[in-house]
Amino acid sequence: MRNAVAARDSADPPATAPQRPAPSGGGARVRRAGAPGWRKTFRRHWQLYLLVIIPLLYFLIFKYIPMVNNVIAFKNYSVVKGIWGSPWVGTRHFEAFFRNPVFWTLIKNTLILSGYAVLASFPLPIMLAVMLNEVRVRWFRRTVQLVTYAPYFISTVVVVSMIILILAPRLGLVSRAFGFFGVEAPDLLGDPTYFRHIYVWSDVWQTTGYAAVIYLAALSAVDPALYEAARVDGASRVRRIWHVDIPGILPTAMIILILSVGNIMAVGFEKVFLLQNPINLMNSEVIATYVYKTGLLNADFGIATAVGLLNSVVNLVLLLAVNVAARRLSGSGLW
């Protein structure tokens, strides 16, 4: 009996003294007093803040402050008078660009070349990453990664030189191969219809391996339990890729797609300019090369700045629109 009473007493929860209710507003004062101030936080983590300040200064000095010079697009810029001393002309430079006969040619060439590059370069890295993720022979996987990743480190000038050596009309490797079979080789560098294919697929060859590394990193973060569950359910390798791998890398793919479409008006200037010649100019003249020729070669800084500003605004609008569409369709986006 005594043991039963003792067991009952030990099972009963201990009585607690009644607590006085906190006064109104006291909790907020306690939280505010207990939370560390920004000075204390800065002193405790000053190394991290120092690391953040360096890239912030870089973007501030080299990205944001130069944006103030876009005011040249609205002025008749004179080197002698300077940016702020030059007379104001409003939107005259934009109107002159819209009335220019090459306006629609520049827009068409830029959109077609960029859209072609996005459509060709977006799915291939995903396919390469998924195939490499399924390879179990390590030396073969590392060899393929090296072969596909190495072209990314080749300079654009070197890549264009290689293209010219391979596709030259008389002395190029392609021309010699056609001549070996007694067939006349096409002028791949001179025919305007081949320019876009040469630009896009050389860019795909150069960047596919680098983009695949990003998707491989995303695949490494996929939960292994999902693969085990798929195997238990009897899913084949193709089913596992479709239902596990693809959803796992979808957020990363959407971010890369948004960034690619956001830069659709910013075609790489170096390769286009180096591959240009008077014969293919009708398909190779884009906004970037026009700004270079107008602003630096012809010294018409006002129109060049206006065209560059318009190009940046269009890129920003495209970036926001694609991000909103991606958020609604897949739930993934930049923000």
Secondary structure as a PSIPRED ss2 file (coil, helix, strand):
# PSIPRED VFORMAT (PSIPRED V4.0)

   1 M C   1.000  0.000  0.000
   2 R H   0.000  1.000  0.000
   3 N H   0.000  1.000  0.000
   4 A H   0.000  1.000  0.000
   5 V H   0.000  1.000  0.000
   6 A H   0.000  1.000  0.000
   7 A H   0.000  1.000  0.000
   8 R H   0.000  1.000  0.000
   9 D H   0.000  1.000  0.000
  10 S H   0.000  1.000  0.000
  11 A H   0.000  1.000  0.000
  12 D C   1.000  0.000  0.000
  13 P C   1.000  0.000  0.000
  14 P C   1.000  0.000  0.000
  15 A C   1.000  0.000  0.000
  16 T C   1.000  0.000  0.000
  17 A C   1.000  0.000  0.000
  18 P C   1.000  0.000  0.000
  19 Q C   1.000  0.000  0.000
  20 R C   1.000  0.000  0.000
  21 P C   1.000  0.000  0.000
  22 A C   1.000  0.000  0.000
  23 P C   1.000  0.000  0.000
  24 S C   1.000  0.000  0.000
  25 G C   1.000  0.000  0.000
  26 G H   0.000  1.000  0.000
  27 G H   0.000  1.000  0.000
  28 A H   0.000  1.000  0.000
  29 R H   0.000  1.000  0.000
  30 V H   0.000  1.000  0.000
  31 R H   0.000  1.000  0.000
  32 R H   0.000  1.000  0.000
  33 A H   0.000  1.000  0.000
  34 G H   0.000  1.000  0.000
  35 A C   1.000  0.000  0.000
  36 P C   1.000  0.000  0.000
  37 G C   1.000  0.000  0.000
  38 W H   0.000  1.000  0.000
  39 R H   0.000  1.000  0.000
  40 K H   0.000  1.000  0.000
  41 T H   0.000  1.000  0.000
  42 F H   0.000  1.000  0.000
  43 R H   0.000  1.000  0.000
  44 R H   0.000  1.000  0.000
  45 H C   1.000  0.000  0.000
  46 W H   0.000  1.000  0.000
  47 Q H   0.000  1.000  0.000
  48 L H   0.000  1.000  0.000
  49 Y H   0.000  1.000  0.000
  50 L H   0.000  1.000  0.000
  51 L H   0.000  1.000  0.000
  52 V H   0.000  1.000  0.000
  53 I H   0.000  1.000  0.000
  54 I H   0.000  1.000  0.000
  55 P H   0.000  1.000  0.000
  56 L H   0.000  1.000  0.000
  57 L H   0.000  1.000  0.000
  58 Y H   0.000  1.000  0.000
  59 F H   0.000  1.000  0.000
  60 L H   0.000  1.000  0.000
  61 I H   0.000  1.000  0.000
  62 F H   0.000  1.000  0.000
  63 K H   0.000  1.000  0.000
  64 Y H   0.000  1.000  0.000
  65 I H   0.000  1.000  0.000
  66 P H   0.000  1.000  0.000
  67 M H   0.000  1.000  0.000
  68 V H   0.000  1.000  0.000
  69 N H   0.000  1.000  0.000
  70 N H   0.000  1.000  0.000
  71 V H   0.000  1.000  0.000
  72 I H   0.000  1.000  0.000
  73 A H   0.000  1.000  0.000
  74 F H   0.000  1.000  0.000
  75 K E   0.000  0.000  1.000
  76 N C   1.000  0.000  0.000
  77 Y C   1.000  0.000  0.000
  78 S E   0.000  0.000  1.000
  79 V C   1.000  0.000  0.000
  80 V C   1.000  0.000  0.000
  81 K C   1.000  0.000  0.000
  82 G H   0.000  1.000  0.000
  83 I H   0.000  1.000  0.000
  84 W H   0.000  1.000  0.000
  85 G H   0.000  1.000  0.000
  86 S C   1.000  0.000  0.000
  87 P C   1.000  0.000  0.000
  88 W E   0.000  0.000  1.000
  89 V C   1.000  0.000  0.000
  90 G C   1.000  0.000  0.000
  91 T C   1.000  0.000  0.000
  92 R H   0.000  1.000  0.000
  93 H H   0.000  1.000  0.000
  94 F H   0.000  1.000  0.000
  95 E H   0.000  1.000  0.000
  96 A H   0.000  1.000  0.000
  97 F H   0.000  1.000  0.000
  98 F H   0.000  1.000  0.000
  99 R H   0.000  1.000  0.000
 100 N C   1.000  0.000  0.000
 101 P C   1.000  0.000  0.000
 102 V C   1.000  0.000  0.000
 103 F H   0.000  1.000  0.000
 104 W H   0.000  1.000  0.000
 105 T H   0.000  1.000  0.000
 106 L H   0.000  1.000  0.000
 107 I H   0.000  1.000  0.000
 108 K H   0.000  1.000  0.000
 109 N H   0.000  1.000  0.000
 110 T H   0.000  1.000  0.000
 111 L H   0.000  1.000  0.000
 112 I H   0.000  1.000  0.000
 113 L H   0.000  1.000  0.000
 114 S H   0.000  1.000  0.000
 115 G H   0.000  1.000  0.000
 116 Y H   0.000  1.000  0.000
 117 A H   0.000  1.000  0.000
 118 V H   0.000  1.000  0.000
 119 L H   0.000  1.000  0.000
 120 A H   0.000  1.000  0.000
 121 S H   0.000  1.000  0.000
 122 F C   1.000  0.000  0.000
 123 P H   0.000  1.000  0.000
 124 L H   0.000  1.000  0.000
 125 P H   0.000  1.000  0.000
 126 I H   0.000  1.000  0.000
 127 M H   0.000  1.000  0.000
 128 L H   0.000  1.000  0.000
 129 A H   0.000  1.000  0.000
 130 V H   0.000  1.000  0.000
 131 M H   0.000  1.000  0.000
 132 L H   0.000  1.000  0.000
 133 N H   0.000  1.000  0.000
 134 E H   0.000  1.000  0.000
 135 V C   1.000  0.000  0.000
 136 R C   1.000  0.000  0.000
 137 V C   1.000  0.000  0.000
 138 R H   0.000  1.000  0.000
 139 W H   0.000  1.000  0.000
 140 F H   0.000  1.000  0.000
 141 R H   0.000  1.000  0.000
 142 R H   0.000  1.000  0.000
 143 T H   0.000  1.000  0.000
 144 V H   0.000  1.000  0.000
 145 Q H   0.000  1.000  0.000
 146 L H   0.000  1.000  0.000
 147 V H   0.000  1.000  0.000
 148 T H   0.000  1.000  0.000
 149 Y H   0.000  1.000  0.000
 150 A H   0.000  1.000  0.000
 151 P H   0.000  1.000  0.000
 152 Y H   0.000  1.000  0.000
 153 F H   0.000  1.000  0.000
 154 I C   1.000  0.000  0.000
 155 S C   1.000  0.000  0.000
 156 T H   0.000  1.000  0.000
 157 V H   0.000  1.000  0.000
 158 V H   0.000  1.000  0.000
 159 V H   0.000  1.000  0.000
 160 V H   0.000  1.000  0.000
 161 S H   0.000  1.000  0.000
 162 M H   0.000  1.000  0.000
 163 I H   0.000  1.000  0.000
 164 I H   0.000  1.000  0.000
 165 L H   0.000  1.000  0.000
 166 I H   0.000  1.000  0.000
 167 L H   0.000  1.000  0.000
 168 A C   1.000  0.000  0.000
 169 P C   1.000  0.000  0.000
 170 R C   1.000  0.000  0.000
 171 L C   1.000  0.000  0.000
 172 G C   1.000  0.000  0.000
 173 L H   0.000  1.000  0.000
 174 V H   0.000  1.000  0.000
 175 S H   0.000  1.000  0.000
 176 R H   0.000  1.000  0.000
 177 A H   0.000  1.000  0.000
 178 F H   0.000  1.000  0.000
 179 G H   0.000  1.000  0.000
 180 F H   0.000  1.000  0.000
 181 F C   1.000  0.000  0.000
 182 G C   1.000  0.000  0.000
 183 V C   1.000  0.000  0.000
 184 E C   1.000  0.000  0.000
 185 A C   1.000  0.000  0.000
 186 P C   1.000  0.000  0.000
 187 D C   1.000  0.000  0.000
 188 L C   1.000  0.000  0.000
 189 L C   1.000  0.000  0.000
 190 G C   1.000  0.000  0.000
 191 D C   1.000  0.000  0.000
 192 P H   0.000  1.000  0.000
 193 T H   0.000  1.000  0.000
 194 Y H   0.000  1.000  0.000
 195 F H   0.000  1.000  0.000
 196 R H   0.000  1.000  0.000
 197 H H   0.000  1.000  0.000
 198 I H   0.000  1.000  0.000
 199 Y H   0.000  1.000  0.000
 200 V H   0.000  1.000  0.000
 201 W H   0.000  1.000  0.000
 202 S H   0.000  1.000  0.000
 203 D H   0.000  1.000  0.000
 204 V H   0.000  1.000  0.000
 205 W H   0.000  1.000  0.000
 206 Q H   0.000  1.000  0.000
 207 T H   0.000  1.000  0.000
 208 T H   0.000  1.000  0.000
 209 G H   0.000  1.000  0.000
 210 Y H   0.000  1.000  0.000
 211 A H   0.000  1.000  0.000
 212 A H   0.000  1.000  0.000
 213 V H   0.000  1.000  0.000
 214 I H   0.000  1.000  0.000
 215 Y H   0.000  1.000  0.000
 216 L H   0.000  1.000  0.000
 217 A H   0.000  1.000  0.000
 218 A H   0.000  1.000  0.000
 219 L H   0.000  1.000  0.000
 220 S H   0.000  1.000  0.000
 221 A C   1.000  0.000  0.000
 222 V C   1.000  0.000  0.000
 223 D C   1.000  0.000  0.000
 224 P H   0.000  1.000  0.000
 225 A H   0.000  1.000  0.000
 226 L H   0.000  1.000  0.000
 227 Y H   0.000  1.000  0.000
 228 E H   0.000  1.000  0.000
 229 A H   0.000  1.000  0.000
 230 A H   0.000  1.000  0.000
 231 R H   0.000  1.000  0.000
 232 V H   0.000  1.000  0.000
 233 D C   1.000  0.000  0.000
 234 G C   1.000  0.000  0.000
 235 A C   1.000  0.000  0.000
 236 S C   1.000  0.000  0.000
 237 R H   0.000  1.000  0.000
 238 V H   0.000  1.000  0.000
 239 R H   0.000  1.000  0.000
 240 R H   0.000  1.000  0.000
 241 I H   0.000  1.000  0.000
 242 W H   0.000  1.000  0.000
 243 H H   0.000  1.000  0.000
 244 V H   0.000  1.000  0.000
 245 D H   0.000  1.000  0.000
 246 I H   0.000  1.000  0.000
 247 P H   0.000  1.000  0.000
 248 G H   0.000  1.000  0.000
 249 I H   0.000  1.000  0.000
 250 L H   0.000  1.000  0.000
 251 P H   0.000  1.000  0.000
 252 T H   0.000  1.000  0.000
 253 A H   0.000  1.000  0.000
 254 M H   0.000  1.000  0.000
 255 I H   0.000  1.000  0.000
 256 I H   0.000  1.000  0.000
 257 L H   0.000  1.000  0.000
 258 I H   0.000  1.000  0.000
 259 L H   0.000  1.000  0.000
 260 S H   0.000  1.000  0.000
 261 V H   0.000  1.000  0.000
 262 G H   0.000  1.000  0.000
 263 N C   1.000  0.000  0.000
 264 I C   1.000  0.000  0.000
 265 M C   1.000  0.000  0.000
 266 A C   1.000  0.000  0.000
 267 V C   1.000  0.000  0.000
 268 G C   1.000  0.000  0.000
 269 F H   0.000  1.000  0.000
 270 E H   0.000  1.000  0.000
 271 K H   0.000  1.000  0.000
 272 V H   0.000  1.000  0.000
 273 F H   0.000  1.000  0.000
 274 L H   0.000  1.000  0.000
 275 L H   0.000  1.000  0.000
 276 Q C   1.000  0.000  0.000
 277 N C   1.000  0.000  0.000
 278 P C   1.000  0.000  0.000
 279 I C   1.000  0.000  0.000
 280 N C   1.000  0.000  0.000
 281 L H   0.000  1.000  0.000
 282 M H   0.000  1.000  0.000
 283 N H   0.000  1.000  0.000
 284 S H   0.000  1.000  0.000
 285 E C   1.000  0.000  0.000
 286 V C   1.000  0.000  0.000
 287 I H   0.000  1.000  0.000
 288 A H   0.000  1.000  0.000
 289 T H   0.000  1.000  0.000
 290 Y H   0.000  1.000  0.000
 291 V H   0.000  1.000  0.000
 292 Y H   0.000  1.000  0.000
 293 K H   0.000  1.000  0.000
 294 T H   0.000  1.000  0.000
 295 G H   0.000  1.000  0.000
 296 L H   0.000  1.000  0.000
 297 L H   0.000  1.000  0.000
 298 N C   1.000  0.000  0.000
 299 A C   1.000  0.000  0.000
 300 D C   1.000  0.000  0.000
 301 F H   0.000  1.000  0.000
 302 G H   0.000  1.000  0.000
 303 I H   0.000  1.000  0.000
 304 A H   0.000  1.000  0.000
 305 T H   0.000  1.000  0.000
 306 A H   0.000  1.000  0.000
 307 V H   0.000  1.000  0.000
 308 G H   0.000  1.000  0.000
 309 L H   0.000  1.000  0.000
 310 L H   0.000  1.000  0.000
 311 N H   0.000  1.000  0.000
 312 S H   0.000  1.000  0.000
 313 V H   0.000  1.000  0.000
 314 V H   0.000  1.000  0.000
 315 N H   0.000  1.000  0.000
 316 L H   0.000  1.000  0.000
 317 V H   0.000  1.000  0.000
 318 L H   0.000  1.000  0.000
 319 L H   0.000  1.000  0.000
 320 L H   0.000  1.000  0.000
 321 A H   0.000  1.000  0.000
 322 V H   0.000  1.000  0.000
 323 N H   0.000  1.000  0.000
 324 V H   0.000  1.000  0.000
 325 A H   0.000  1.000  0.000
 326 A H   0.000  1.000  0.000
 327 R H   0.000  1.000  0.000
 328 R H   0.000  1.000  0.000
 329 L H   0.000  1.000  0.000
 330 S H   0.000  1.000  0.000
 331 G C   1.000  0.000  0.000
 332 S C   1.000  0.000  0.000
 333 G C   1.000  0.000  0.000
 334 L C   1.000  0.000  0.000
 335 W C   1.000  0.000  0.000
